[in-house]
Amino acid sequence: GDAPNGSRMVAIVSDDHGRSWPHHRDIMDDSDNELMFMEPKVLEISDGRLLAVAWCYDKKNECDLPNQYSISHDCGATWSERQSTGILG
């Protein structure tokens, strides 16, 4: 489909144990709409930080890019700039 605001990886947030999902947090985005983030995963690592990883596809050049990752130090409220893992996924 069309994504006029670009591709995003988001986390949907519930404050009432899943009865409603009123908030979201951007984890990774591409406002130029040239990338797609697919098969996202988020996990808690041993020191309590959250790690998000996604397969990245370059729509303009029609090729896979190395997987991208981002880290949150505040339970997912904010996320670091995405970076390359250097690994094609």
HULINJO-V795420 format. One record per backbone hydrogen bond with DSSP energy under -0.5 kcal/mol. NH is the residue of the N-H (numbers start at 0). CO is the residue of the C=O. E is the energy in kcal/mol with one decimal. If there is no record, write none. Layout:
nh=(NH;NH)
co=(CO;CO)
e=(E;E)
//
This chain:
nh=(5;6;8;9;10;12;15;18;22;24;26;27;29;32;35;37;37;40;42;44;44;47;49;50;51;52;53;54;55;56;57;58;58;59;61;62;64;66;67;68;69;71;76;79;82;84;85;88)
co=(2;29;27;7;24;22;19;15;12;10;8;8;6;29;56;35;54;52;50;42;48;44;71;42;69;40;67;37;64;35;62;33;56;33;57;57;55;86;53;82;51;49;73;70;68;66;66;64)
e=(-2.1;-0.9;-3.4;-0.5;-2.4;-3.0;-0.5;-1.0;-1.5;-2.4;-3.4;-1.6;-2.4;-1.8;-2.0;-0.6;-2.8;-2.3;-2.4;-0.5;-2.8;-2.7;-2.1;-3.0;-2.8;-2.5;-2.2;-2.4;-0.7;-2.4;-3.1;-2.6;-0.8;-0.8;-0.9;-1.6;-2.9;-3.2;-2.5;-2.7;-2.0;-2.4;-1.4;-2.3;-2.3;-3.0;-0.5;-0.5)
//
